[in-house]
């Protein structure tokens, strides 16, 4: 800021004394003069002003001002060279890239404003796309960057140099890393130049897309996309063979974003890749680069094993087993008790003998360890070998946690289990993250004595209330509001069709009454008789897992009406099984996460647990990645210092397309395989770049406001030299001009004295 500096402040008293003395003499002289009125006052003021200026000159005043020192301060000109700028705003029109190029280059030389800046500042020219690079000039820029990551670049540049005066950014404002921007308290101001005036028209675009998997049999994969544009279009899903697998018609209006859901039927288990494609009807768009997305969906691959335990042979097991017979991913080994006690033939035994005489003579089986007559008779069905479940329900965590994802208890009383087995079931759900489902029956819930047991604590309904009311009969089934939101509870894609189906369902005659649910539990379905409504399907989270209850004991009646009802019942059993196992972790889990700062870098995380589901860090983890062109890369995952049992690795996705990865785990000591797990991801670098093509004026204004700069349109880029000359810079030079040497001071003194003389002359004194 310009200011006045007094060189001879030590002469202040002398100057003041001279002024006072002269004023006294003037006053004495003018009192005796014939001048009267305004002429006397004007003459006094003119003479006094002239003498005051002369007195001030004794102090040697200097007019000082700061000015950037030429060649010492640096200005960075950063040009967004991403591919999205090379899109015309109208069909066949000029692209923003062409306009930017014209503003940066004049013939074979730099533009005039760049040359003008170079006279006062040291310039550094840079382009930002997938990478930020310094360039000698802006001639021949290729606008082909797969990303617009200039937010992080700006944060680095602003704090990088001591002599940095300002950063000039030329862009349309569509930064792919906008969320990372933080201005900070210190740093050079950012002057933004907005390229572009309006969004390209006509244009259809997919703004973003997500994939969700569910146990819903008709649509196991649902793709949700946000699309924008105008006119009629078709959102199509293509499989890996590039053939359509699903489509949804949509009408877009006003350019506003619209959410569209596409259900993909018959999706295969395991990892699948899809291409989402938006096609306009009869519209020639300005660009098609924002009309596709690559997506990965992992439904998981079995076999998923569910342990079924029932107190008696019943219809539910028969129909459940038939329902999942065609599902290769679900296996249901069963323990079926066919008698509570083994028959005892007294005539074959000895007096007072309580053990089976078949085991007589086997030393290890004598006494308490021998097979007793009062033990239940259990048969095993669907086991993988002769040893599995040979001793009945598992007693060790290794046998239960490693083999099964869920447990179904059907009409089996609490006394069937030992206290240790009850605790093991609780740990299976709360620690291992498994699922527990209890079905209705005469020995389930309160009737089975589960109140005040570890299993009872996990159930989503309270068991401490009883009723003397008659048994529930002719109960009609219906879904609650929460039930309608669960895909696995629905059997039709259209709600109206599902509601019609519910009205024709058979009434149930065996229901375990529950009068209240636990906090956090959700009632998904109810049954109603003539008097009351009772919970029918209730679920809740419990620790790391989940627990559910189906309080209907004769669900099989539903399938007895007709063939369609039987198919619906089978479908519900399959979807229920899928829901039980879908979110339950295996002993080996494998996840791939794209780095938000660098989308080419993928973080791979493998978690390894032993058979008791305790973290296992003593393992060797090898990861094989299959790239889009078929090339295979093999890397080792290293143990993490943050978490036991976690192994981490990084992979850089250089090619756009689909990536598959398989993690193979070996025991580090025994060198035996512990298993493997697969995952996948897609690398679609241009998806985020072309998601939004409208100039983001608000973002460019924010960059300028946060840093103390200013935003200007591309048409006014020539004003930058004048704008930047007036900013504060790190290195400045001070210019000082003595005021008494300036012509205007001499002219002012001369004019004042001349004015005083004229007034005296007019008054007759000259």
BELKAZI-V123153 format. One record per residue. N is the residue number from 1. RES is the residue in three letters. PHI is phi as a letter, one per 20 degrees, with the letter a starting at -180 (999 if undefined). Layout:
# BELKAZI-V123153
n:N res:RES phi:PHI
n:N res:RES phi:PHI
This chain:
# BELKAZI-V123153
n:1 res:UNK phi:999
n:2 res:UNK phi:f
n:3 res:UNK phi:b
n:4 res:UNK phi:d
n:5 res:UNK phi:d
n:6 res:UNK phi:e
n:7 res:UNK phi:f
n:8 res:UNK phi:d
n:9 res:UNK phi:f
n:10 res:UNK phi:f
n:11 res:UNK phi:e
n:12 res:UNK phi:f
n:13 res:UNK phi:f
n:14 res:UNK phi:f
n:15 res:UNK phi:f
n:16 res:UNK phi:f
n:17 res:UNK phi:f
n:18 res:UNK phi:f
n:19 res:UNK phi:f
n:20 res:UNK phi:f
n:21 res:UNK phi:f
n:22 res:UNK phi:f
n:23 res:UNK phi:f
n:24 res:UNK phi:f
n:25 res:UNK phi:f
n:26 res:UNK phi:f
n:27 res:UNK phi:f
n:28 res:UNK phi:f
n:29 res:UNK phi:f
n:30 res:UNK phi:f
n:31 res:UNK phi:f
n:32 res:UNK phi:e
n:33 res:UNK phi:f
n:34 res:UNK phi:f
n:35 res:UNK phi:f
n:36 res:UNK phi:c
n:37 res:UNK phi:m
n:38 res:UNK phi:f
n:39 res:UNK phi:f
n:40 res:UNK phi:f
n:41 res:UNK phi:f
n:42 res:UNK phi:f
n:43 res:UNK phi:f
n:44 res:UNK phi:f
n:45 res:UNK phi:f
n:46 res:UNK phi:f
n:47 res:UNK phi:f
n:48 res:UNK phi:f
n:49 res:UNK phi:f
n:50 res:UNK phi:f
n:51 res:UNK phi:f
n:52 res:UNK phi:f
n:53 res:UNK phi:f
n:54 res:UNK phi:f
n:55 res:UNK phi:f
n:56 res:UNK phi:f
n:57 res:UNK phi:f
n:58 res:UNK phi:f
n:59 res:UNK phi:e
n:60 res:UNK phi:l
n:61 res:UNK phi:f
n:62 res:UNK phi:d
n:63 res:UNK phi:e
n:64 res:UNK phi:d
n:65 res:UNK phi:b
n:66 res:UNK phi:e
n:67 res:UNK phi:b
n:68 res:UNK phi:g
n:69 res:UNK phi:f
n:70 res:UNK phi:f
n:71 res:UNK phi:m
n:72 res:UNK phi:d
n:73 res:UNK phi:e
n:74 res:UNK phi:d
n:75 res:UNK phi:c
n:76 res:UNK phi:e
n:77 res:UNK phi:d
n:78 res:UNK phi:d
n:79 res:UNK phi:d
n:80 res:UNK phi:f
n:81 res:UNK phi:d
n:82 res:UNK phi:f
n:83 res:UNK phi:f
n:84 res:UNK phi:f
n:85 res:UNK phi:f
n:86 res:UNK phi:e
n:87 res:UNK phi:d
n:88 res:UNK phi:f
n:89 res:UNK phi:e
n:90 res:UNK phi:c
n:91 res:UNK phi:g
n:92 res:UNK phi:m
n:93 res:UNK phi:e
n:94 res:UNK phi:e
n:95 res:UNK phi:e
n:96 res:UNK phi:f
n:97 res:UNK phi:f
n:98 res:UNK phi:f
n:99 res:UNK phi:f
n:100 res:UNK phi:f
n:101 res:UNK phi:f
n:102 res:UNK phi:f
n:103 res:UNK phi:f
n:104 res:UNK phi:e
n:105 res:UNK phi:c
n:106 res:UNK phi:c
n:107 res:UNK phi:m
n:108 res:UNK phi:d
n:109 res:UNK phi:c
n:110 res:UNK phi:f
n:111 res:UNK phi:f
n:112 res:UNK phi:g
n:113 res:UNK phi:f
n:114 res:UNK phi:f
n:115 res:UNK phi:f
n:116 res:UNK phi:f
n:117 res:UNK phi:f
n:118 res:UNK phi:f
n:119 res:UNK phi:f
n:120 res:UNK phi:d
n:121 res:UNK phi:c
n:122 res:UNK phi:e
n:123 res:UNK phi:e
n:124 res:UNK phi:c
n:125 res:UNK phi:e
n:126 res:UNK phi:b
n:127 res:UNK phi:c
n:128 res:UNK phi:c
n:129 res:UNK phi:b
n:130 res:UNK phi:f
n:131 res:UNK phi:c
n:132 res:UNK phi:d
n:133 res:UNK phi:c
n:134 res:UNK phi:e
n:135 res:UNK phi:c
n:136 res:UNK phi:f
n:137 res:UNK phi:b
n:138 res:UNK phi:d
n:139 res:UNK phi:f
n:140 res:UNK phi:m
n:141 res:UNK phi:f
n:142 res:UNK phi:e
n:143 res:UNK phi:e
n:144 res:UNK phi:c
n:145 res:UNK phi:f
n:146 res:UNK phi:f
n:147 res:UNK phi:b
n:148 res:UNK phi:d
n:149 res:UNK phi:e
n:150 res:UNK phi:e
n:151 res:UNK phi:f
n:152 res:UNK phi:f
n:153 res:UNK phi:f
n:154 res:UNK phi:f
n:155 res:UNK phi:f
n:156 res:UNK phi:f
n:157 res:UNK phi:f
n:158 res:UNK phi:f
n:159 res:UNK phi:d
n:160 res:UNK phi:e
n:161 res:UNK phi:c
n:162 res:UNK phi:f
n:163 res:UNK phi:d
n:164 res:UNK phi:f
n:165 res:UNK phi:e
n:166 res:UNK phi:a
n:167 res:UNK phi:c
n:168 res:UNK phi:d
n:169 res:UNK phi:d
n:170 res:UNK phi:d
n:171 res:UNK phi:a
n:172 res:UNK phi:e
n:173 res:UNK phi:n
n:174 res:UNK phi:e
n:175 res:UNK phi:e
n:176 res:UNK phi:f
n:177 res:UNK phi:c
n:178 res:UNK phi:g
n:179 res:UNK phi:f
n:180 res:UNK phi:e
n:181 res:UNK phi:f
n:182 res:UNK phi:c
n:183 res:UNK phi:f
n:184 res:UNK phi:m
n:185 res:UNK phi:f
n:186 res:UNK phi:c
n:187 res:UNK phi:q
n:188 res:UNK phi:f
n:189 res:UNK phi:f
n:190 res:UNK phi:d
n:191 res:UNK phi:d
n:192 res:UNK phi:e
n:193 res:UNK phi:d
n:194 res:UNK phi:e
n:195 res:UNK phi:e
n:196 res:UNK phi:o
n:197 res:UNK phi:c
n:198 res:UNK phi:b
n:199 res:UNK phi:f
n:200 res:UNK phi:f
n:201 res:UNK phi:c
n:202 res:UNK phi:e
n:203 res:UNK phi:b
n:204 res:UNK phi:d
n:205 res:UNK phi:b
n:206 res:UNK phi:e
n:207 res:UNK phi:f
n:208 res:UNK phi:a
n:209 res:UNK phi:b
n:210 res:UNK phi:c
n:211 res:UNK phi:c
n:212 res:UNK phi:c
n:213 res:UNK phi:d
n:214 res:UNK phi:b
n:215 res:UNK phi:f
n:216 res:UNK phi:f
n:217 res:UNK phi:f
n:218 res:UNK phi:f
n:219 res:UNK phi:b
n:220 res:UNK phi:f
n:221 res:UNK phi:c
n:222 res:UNK phi:c
n:223 res:UNK phi:d
n:224 res:UNK phi:d
n:225 res:UNK phi:c
n:226 res:UNK phi:d
n:227 res:UNK phi:c
n:228 res:UNK phi:b
n:229 res:UNK phi:q
n:230 res:UNK phi:c
n:231 res:UNK phi:o
n:232 res:UNK phi:e
n:233 res:UNK phi:b
n:234 res:UNK phi:c
n:235 res:UNK phi:e
n:236 res:UNK phi:d
n:237 res:UNK phi:d
n:238 res:UNK phi:d
n:239 res:UNK phi:e
n:240 res:UNK phi:f
n:241 res:UNK phi:e
n:242 res:UNK phi:m
n:243 res:UNK phi:e
n:244 res:UNK phi:f
n:245 res:UNK phi:d
n:246 res:UNK phi:a
n:247 res:UNK phi:b
n:248 res:UNK phi:b
n:249 res:UNK phi:e
n:250 res:UNK phi:b
n:251 res:UNK phi:d
n:252 res:UNK phi:d
n:253 res:UNK phi:b
n:254 res:UNK phi:m
n:255 res:UNK phi:m
n:256 res:UNK phi:f
n:257 res:UNK phi:f
n:258 res:UNK phi:c
n:259 res:UNK phi:e
n:260 res:UNK phi:c
n:261 res:UNK phi:d
n:262 res:UNK phi:c
n:263 res:UNK phi:e
n:264 res:UNK phi:d
n:265 res:UNK phi:e
n:266 res:UNK phi:l
n:267 res:UNK phi:f
n:268 res:UNK phi:f
n:269 res:UNK phi:f
n:270 res:UNK phi:n
n:271 res:UNK phi:e
n:272 res:UNK phi:c
n:273 res:UNK phi:d
n:274 res:UNK phi:c
n:275 res:UNK phi:d
n:276 res:UNK phi:e
n:277 res:UNK phi:c
n:278 res:UNK phi:d
n:279 res:UNK phi:c
n:280 res:UNK phi:e
n:281 res:UNK phi:e
n:282 res:UNK phi:m
n:283 res:UNK phi:c
n:284 res:UNK phi:e
n:285 res:UNK phi:e
n:286 res:UNK phi:f
n:287 res:UNK phi:b
n:288 res:UNK phi:d
n:289 res:UNK phi:f
n:290 res:UNK phi:d
n:291 res:UNK phi:d
n:292 res:UNK phi:c
n:293 res:UNK phi:b
n:294 res:UNK phi:e
n:295 res:UNK phi:c
n:296 res:UNK phi:c
n:297 res:UNK phi:c
n:298 res:UNK phi:d
n:299 res:UNK phi:e
n:300 res:UNK phi:n
n:301 res:UNK phi:c
n:302 res:UNK phi:f
n:303 res:UNK phi:f
n:304 res:UNK phi:e
n:305 res:UNK phi:d
n:306 res:UNK phi:c
n:307 res:UNK phi:e
n:308 res:UNK phi:d
n:309 res:UNK phi:c
n:310 res:UNK phi:c
n:311 res:UNK phi:e
n:312 res:UNK phi:a
n:313 res:UNK phi:f
n:314 res:UNK phi:b
n:315 res:UNK phi:f
n:316 res:UNK phi:g
n:317 res:UNK phi:f
n:318 res:UNK phi:g
n:319 res:UNK phi:f
n:320 res:UNK phi:f
n:321 res:UNK phi:f
n:322 res:UNK phi:f
n:323 res:UNK phi:f
n:324 res:UNK phi:e
n:325 res:UNK phi:f
n:326 res:UNK phi:e
n:327 res:UNK phi:d
n:328 res:UNK phi:f
n:329 res:UNK phi:e
n:330 res:UNK phi:d
n:331 res:UNK phi:c
n:332 res:UNK phi:c
n:333 res:UNK phi:f
n:334 res:UNK phi:c
n:335 res:UNK phi:d
n:336 res:UNK phi:d
n:337 res:UNK phi:e
n:338 res:UNK phi:d
n:339 res:UNK phi:b
n:340 res:UNK phi:f
n:341 res:UNK phi:c
n:342 res:UNK phi:f
n:343 res:UNK phi:g
n:344 res:UNK phi:d
n:345 res:UNK phi:d
n:346 res:UNK phi:f
n:347 res:UNK phi:f
n:348 res:UNK phi:e
n:349 res:UNK phi:e
n:350 res:UNK phi:e
n:351 res:UNK phi:f
n:352 res:UNK phi:m
n:353 res:UNK phi:e
n:354 res:UNK phi:d
n:355 res:UNK phi:d
n:356 res:UNK phi:f
n:357 res:UNK phi:f
n:358 res:UNK phi:f
n:359 res:UNK phi:e
n:360 res:UNK phi:f
n:361 res:UNK phi:n
n:362 res:UNK phi:e
n:363 res:UNK phi:g
n:364 res:UNK phi:f
n:365 res:UNK phi:d
n:366 res:UNK phi:f
n:367 res:UNK phi:m
n:368 res:UNK phi:f
n:369 res:UNK phi:e
n:370 res:UNK phi:f
n:371 res:UNK phi:f
n:372 res:UNK phi:e
n:373 res:UNK phi:f
n:374 res:UNK phi:e
n:375 res:UNK phi:e
n:376 res:UNK phi:f
n:377 res:UNK phi:d
n:378 res:UNK phi:c
n:379 res:UNK phi:d
n:380 res:UNK phi:d
n:381 res:UNK phi:c
n:382 res:UNK phi:m
n:383 res:UNK phi:f
n:384 res:UNK phi:e
n:385 res:UNK phi:b
n:386 res:UNK phi:f
n:387 res:UNK phi:e
n:388 res:UNK phi:f
n:389 res:UNK phi:m
n:390 res:UNK phi:f
n:391 res:UNK phi:e
n:392 res:UNK phi:n
n:393 res:UNK phi:f
n:394 res:UNK phi:g
n:395 res:UNK phi:d
n:396 res:UNK phi:d
n:397 res:UNK phi:f
n:398 res:UNK phi:f
n:399 res:UNK phi:f
n:400 res:UNK phi:e
n:401 res:UNK phi:f
n:402 res:UNK phi:f
n:403 res:UNK phi:e
n:404 res:UNK phi:c
n:405 res:UNK phi:d
n:406 res:UNK phi:b
n:407 res:UNK phi:c
n:408 res:UNK phi:d
n:409 res:UNK phi:d
n:410 res:UNK phi:c
n:411 res:UNK phi:l
n:412 res:UNK phi:c
n:413 res:UNK phi:f
n:414 res:UNK phi:f
n:415 res:UNK phi:f
n:416 res:UNK phi:f
n:417 res:UNK phi:d
n:418 res:UNK phi:f
n:419 res:UNK phi:f
n:420 res:UNK phi:f
n:421 res:UNK phi:f
n:422 res:UNK phi:f
n:423 res:UNK phi:f
n:424 res:UNK phi:f
n:425 res:UNK phi:f
n:426 res:UNK phi:f
n:427 res:UNK phi:f
n:428 res:UNK phi:g
n:429 res:UNK phi:e
n:430 res:UNK phi:f
n:431 res:UNK phi:d
n:432 res:UNK phi:f
n:433 res:UNK phi:n
n:434 res:UNK phi:f
n:435 res:UNK phi:c
n:436 res:UNK phi:c
n:437 res:UNK phi:c
n:438 res:UNK phi:d
n:439 res:UNK phi:e
n:440 res:UNK phi:f
n:441 res:UNK phi:r
n:442 res:UNK phi:f
n:443 res:UNK phi:c
n:444 res:UNK phi:d
n:445 res:UNK phi:l
n:446 res:UNK phi:f
n:447 res:UNK phi:f
n:448 res:UNK phi:e
n:449 res:UNK phi:m
n:450 res:UNK phi:e
n:451 res:UNK phi:f
n:452 res:UNK phi:m
n:453 res:UNK phi:c
n:454 res:UNK phi:g
n:455 res:UNK phi:f
n:456 res:UNK phi:f
n:457 res:UNK phi:f
n:458 res:UNK phi:e
n:459 res:UNK phi:f
n:460 res:UNK phi:f
n:461 res:UNK phi:d
n:462 res:UNK phi:f
n:463 res:UNK phi:d
n:464 res:UNK phi:e
n:465 res:UNK phi:d
n:466 res:UNK phi:c
n:467 res:UNK phi:b
n:468 res:UNK phi:e
n:469 res:UNK phi:f
n:470 res:UNK phi:f
n:471 res:UNK phi:g
n:472 res:UNK phi:f
n:473 res:UNK phi:b
n:474 res:UNK phi:l
n:475 res:UNK phi:e
n:476 res:UNK phi:e
n:477 res:UNK phi:e
n:478 res:UNK phi:b
n:479 res:UNK phi:e
n:480 res:UNK phi:e
n:481 res:UNK phi:f
n:482 res:UNK phi:f
n:483 res:UNK phi:f
n:484 res:UNK phi:f
n:485 res:UNK phi:e
n:486 res:UNK phi:e
n:487 res:UNK phi:g
n:488 res:UNK phi:f
n:489 res:UNK phi:e
n:490 res:UNK phi:d
n:491 res:UNK phi:d
n:492 res:UNK phi:c
n:493 res:UNK phi:f
n:494 res:UNK phi:e
n:495 res:UNK phi:f
n:496 res:UNK phi:g
n:497 res:UNK phi:f
n:498 res:UNK phi:f
n:499 res:UNK phi:f
n:500 res:UNK phi:f
n:501 res:UNK phi:f
n:502 res:UNK phi:f
n:503 res:UNK phi:f
n:504 res:UNK phi:d
n:505 res:UNK phi:f
n:506 res:UNK phi:f
n:507 res:UNK phi:f
n:508 res:UNK phi:d
n:509 res:UNK phi:d
n:510 res:UNK phi:c
n:511 res:UNK phi:c
n:512 res:UNK phi:e
n:513 res:UNK phi:f
n:514 res:UNK phi:c
n:515 res:UNK phi:d
n:516 res:UNK phi:b
n:517 res:UNK phi:d
n:518 res:UNK phi:e
n:519 res:UNK phi:g
n:520 res:UNK phi:n
n:521 res:UNK phi:e
n:522 res:UNK phi:c
n:523 res:UNK phi:e
n:524 res:UNK phi:e
n:525 res:UNK phi:b
n:526 res:UNK phi:c
n:527 res:UNK phi:c
n:528 res:UNK phi:c
n:529 res:UNK phi:d
n:530 res:UNK phi:f
n:531 res:UNK phi:d
n:532 res:UNK phi:c
n:533 res:UNK phi:d
n:534 res:UNK phi:c
n:535 res:UNK phi:f
n:536 res:UNK phi:d
n:537 res:UNK phi:c
n:538 res:UNK phi:c
n:539 res:UNK phi:c
n:540 res:UNK phi:a
n:541 res:UNK phi:e
n:542 res:UNK phi:b
n:543 res:UNK phi:m
n:544 res:UNK phi:e
n:545 res:UNK phi:d
n:546 res:UNK phi:b
n:547 res:UNK phi:c
n:548 res:UNK phi:c
n:549 res:UNK phi:c
n:550 res:UNK phi:d
n:551 res:UNK phi:e
n:552 res:UNK phi:e
n:553 res:UNK phi:e
n:554 res:UNK phi:c
n:555 res:UNK phi:f
n:556 res:UNK phi:f
n:557 res:UNK phi:g
n:558 res:UNK phi:g
n:559 res:UNK phi:e
n:560 res:UNK phi:e
n:561 res:UNK phi:f
n:562 res:UNK phi:b
n:563 res:UNK phi:f
n:564 res:UNK phi:f
n:565 res:UNK phi:f
n:566 res:UNK phi:f
n:567 res:UNK phi:f
n:568 res:UNK phi:f
n:569 res:UNK phi:f
n:570 res:UNK phi:f
n:571 res:UNK phi:f
n:572 res:UNK phi:f
n:573 res:UNK phi:f
n:574 res:UNK phi:f
n:575 res:UNK phi:f
n:576 res:UNK phi:f
n:577 res:UNK phi:f
n:578 res:UNK phi:f
n:579 res:UNK phi:f
n:580 res:UNK phi:f
n:581 res:UNK phi:d
n:582 res:UNK phi:f
n:583 res:UNK phi:d
n:584 res:UNK phi:e
n:585 res:UNK phi:f
n:586 res:UNK phi:e
n:587 res:UNK phi:f
n:588 res:UNK phi:c
n:589 res:UNK phi:c
n:590 res:UNK phi:c
n:591 res:UNK phi:c
n:592 res:UNK phi:c
n:593 res:UNK phi:c
n:594 res:UNK phi:f
n:595 res:UNK phi:f
n:596 res:UNK phi:f
n:597 res:UNK phi:f
n:598 res:UNK phi:b
n:599 res:UNK phi:f
n:600 res:UNK phi:f
n:601 res:UNK phi:e
n:602 res:UNK phi:d
n:603 res:UNK phi:e
n:604 res:UNK phi:d
n:605 res:UNK phi:c
n:606 res:UNK phi:d
n:607 res:UNK phi:d
n:608 res:UNK phi:d
n:609 res:UNK phi:c
n:610 res:UNK phi:e
n:611 res:UNK phi:f
n:612 res:UNK phi:e
n:613 res:UNK phi:m
n:614 res:UNK phi:d
n:615 res:UNK phi:g
n:616 res:UNK phi:d
n:617 res:UNK phi:e
n:618 res:UNK phi:e
n:619 res:UNK phi:b
n:620 res:UNK phi:d
n:621 res:UNK phi:d
n:622 res:UNK phi:d
n:623 res:UNK phi:d
n:624 res:UNK phi:d
n:625 res:UNK phi:d
n:626 res:UNK phi:d
n:627 res:UNK phi:e
n:628 res:UNK phi:g
n:629 res:UNK phi:e
n:630 res:UNK phi:n
n:631 res:UNK phi:f
n:632 res:UNK phi:d
n:633 res:UNK phi:c
n:634 res:UNK phi:d
n:635 res:UNK phi:c
n:636 res:UNK phi:d
n:637 res:UNK phi:e
n:638 res:UNK phi:e
n:639 res:UNK phi:f
n:640 res:UNK phi:e
n:641 res:UNK phi:e
n:642 res:UNK phi:e
n:643 res:UNK phi:b
n:644 res:UNK phi:f
n:645 res:UNK phi:n
n:646 res:UNK phi:e
n:647 res:UNK phi:d
n:648 res:UNK phi:c
n:649 res:UNK phi:b
n:650 res:UNK phi:c
n:651 res:UNK phi:c
n:652 res:UNK phi:d
n:653 res:UNK phi:e
n:654 res:UNK phi:e
n:655 res:UNK phi:d
n:656 res:UNK phi:f
n:657 res:UNK phi:q
n:658 res:UNK phi:d
n:659 res:UNK phi:c
n:660 res:UNK phi:d
n:661 res:UNK phi:c
n:662 res:UNK phi:c
n:663 res:UNK phi:d
n:664 res:UNK phi:d
n:665 res:UNK phi:d
n:666 res:UNK phi:c
n:667 res:UNK phi:f
n:668 res:UNK phi:f
n:669 res:UNK phi:e
n:670 res:UNK phi:e
n:671 res:UNK phi:l
n:672 res:UNK phi:d
n:673 res:UNK phi:f
n:674 res:UNK phi:e
n:675 res:UNK phi:p
n:676 res:UNK phi:b
n:677 res:UNK phi:b
n:678 res:UNK phi:d
n:679 res:UNK phi:b
n:680 res:UNK phi:a
n:681 res:UNK phi:b
n:682 res:UNK phi:d
n:683 res:UNK phi:d
n:684 res:UNK phi:c
n:685 res:UNK phi:f
n:686 res:UNK phi:e
n:687 res:UNK phi:f
n:688 res:UNK phi:f
n:689 res:UNK phi:f
n:690 res:UNK phi:d
n:691 res:UNK phi:f
n:692 res:UNK phi:c
n:693 res:UNK phi:d
n:694 res:UNK phi:f
n:695 res:UNK phi:g
n:696 res:UNK phi:e
n:697 res:UNK phi:f
n:698 res:UNK phi:f
n:699 res:UNK phi:f
n:700 res:UNK phi:f
n:701 res:UNK phi:f
n:702 res:UNK phi:f
n:703 res:UNK phi:g
n:704 res:UNK phi:f
n:705 res:UNK phi:f
n:706 res:UNK phi:f
n:707 res:UNK phi:d
n:708 res:UNK phi:n
n:709 res:UNK phi:d
n:710 res:UNK phi:b
n:711 res:UNK phi:d
n:712 res:UNK phi:c
n:713 res:UNK phi:f
n:714 res:UNK phi:g
n:715 res:UNK phi:f
n:716 res:UNK phi:d
n:717 res:UNK phi:f
n:718 res:UNK phi:f
n:719 res:UNK phi:e
n:720 res:UNK phi:f
n:721 res:UNK phi:g
n:722 res:UNK phi:f
n:723 res:UNK phi:f
n:724 res:UNK phi:e
n:725 res:UNK phi:f
n:726 res:UNK phi:d
n:727 res:UNK phi:e
n:728 res:UNK phi:f
n:729 res:UNK phi:c
n:730 res:UNK phi:f
n:731 res:UNK phi:d
n:732 res:UNK phi:c
n:733 res:UNK phi:d
n:734 res:UNK phi:e
n:735 res:UNK phi:d
n:736 res:UNK phi:c
n:737 res:UNK phi:c
n:738 res:UNK phi:f
n:739 res:UNK phi:f
n:740 res:UNK phi:f
n:741 res:UNK phi:e
n:742 res:UNK phi:e
n:743 res:UNK phi:f
n:744 res:UNK phi:f
n:745 res:UNK phi:f
n:746 res:UNK phi:f
n:747 res:UNK phi:f
n:748 res:UNK phi:f
n:749 res:UNK phi:f
n:750 res:UNK phi:f
n:751 res:UNK phi:f
n:752 res:UNK phi:f
n:753 res:UNK phi:f
n:754 res:UNK phi:f
n:755 res:UNK phi:f
n:756 res:UNK phi:f
n:757 res:UNK phi:f
n:758 res:UNK phi:f
n:759 res:UNK phi:f
n:760 res:UNK phi:f
n:761 res:UNK phi:f
n:762 res:UNK phi:f
n:763 res:UNK phi:e
n:764 res:UNK phi:n
n:765 res:UNK phi:d
n:766 res:UNK phi:e
